[in-house]
Amino acid sequence: MVNDSLNYRPITFPTEAIESFRRELSVLDEVTPFASAPELAERIASLGIAREVGTVNDELARFLFDADCGEPVLRESLHAELVEWNGRIGVHIWSSASPRLEARARWLPELTHPAFSTHPDGTLRGLFVFPALIAKIAALEGVELVLVKSWAMNSIFGGFDPAKAYYQTNFWELENNDSLAFADLVRHGRLAFLGTHDLIAHIAGVRRGDWVLLREQAATVHRAIRTYFESASRPTIASLILPYTIGVVLDDLAQPPTYGSVSHGFMLEALLEELARGRIPPNLPTVLTRFPPAFQAIIDASRTASLDAETARRLVTEMVNEIRTAMVAA
Amino acid sequence: MKLKPSFILTNALILAGSFFQNAPAAVAQNADISKAPTFDPNRASLASIESTWLKIPNSCKAKGFNAEPVAIEHAALSSAVAAVYLT
């Protein structure tokens, strides 16, 4: 006798349905907790994940290995379908080349439904991700998963091509001072859940105890960026680079493997100190002629355990000097 | 932070196409000023920095997971997480 509660069925959303999700999202606030709109949220998050699977933006792919040969699965072999189970919407991810998978990401197994995902020997037949359940798991650790309207509109609902690298999204994040929005979410104990990055980088392994410091760091960042731009209705691109850099460092700090990272802490402090100095006025009408190469050195150094505070300050000073050199009067 | 939809849409449309070069606004003494092109320093900046931006590895930009795959031992779900899947 078949137990229907352990059966799932593949589903598809026609274009009209996806358009209705977009319209429904468009009238919500910029930030909507999953708990406030659970059906819409699970549909949008599922669509966001499914569209990335197997593409260059699939951040789950490199953590999935063939359990038989021990090699990483080919990204191109990964597929996704939307599924419905027990009234819930989710995503089924599998490899057409590897029937037995191994997830080499420490906390990822918590986020895939155990009844569907595993072979008797513990290897995975695939991942079954149900966003509404993941929101409940995150809530166990005091973190609230949310939709962010502008982010969803720019990615899931016709913004950027998921087959292309994320550089266009990153430019949008730079220009729109996305770091402020991210810091605002985190200081309130929230995370966006719109795709594979959110799932593997932030939600998998989320732990209540580590968020005490993280929320303080995010609050400091939010306050600093708000203060920096308080008189600038439309800040220049040059003035947005430091906040963007701060946002990347904060994003790293909000990833479980680097919770409380000392090196990131040194770099964050150096960046905030430089921001407070105001050497790049947000209102000064300028055109920036090149992106500062020192940005890469800053991010690489943040991720190096041996980084000290003095080196962090030196690198940040170098980047600001590069920005100032590359600014021309508009 | 709430972003105005018109601001987002405007910038999304601009970024959806190719980045374009902006010339400074032409000064024509007898021209109708309301029809003169408006120079946007931020658009010009994005166009100017695109080539150097693309040289930065994606791993350094936002939205990247900075962990490496690690072999893990199969572990039972915590009772609290297991209970979520039974709902």
Interface residues (C-beta under 8 A of the other chain):
Chain A: S26 D29 E30 E59 R62 F63 F65 P72 E102 A103 R104 A105 R106 P109 E110 H113 P114 A115 G122 L133 K136 I137 L140 S150 M153 N154 G159 F160 A165 Y166 Y167 Q168 T169 N170 F171 W172 E173 E175 N176 N177 D178 L180 A181 D184 H197 I200 A201 R234 T236 I237 A238 Y244 G247 V248 D251 D252 Q255 P257 T258 P285 T286 V287 L288 T289 R290 F291 P293 F295 Q296 I299 D300 R303 A330
Chain B: M1 K2 L3 P5 I8 N11 A12 L15 A16 F39 P41 N42 A44 S45 L46 S48 I49 E50 T52 W53 L54 K55 I56 P57 N58 S59 C60 K61 A62 K63 G64 F65 N66 A67 P69 V70 A71 I72 H74 A75 L77 S78 A80 V81 A82 V84 Y85 T87
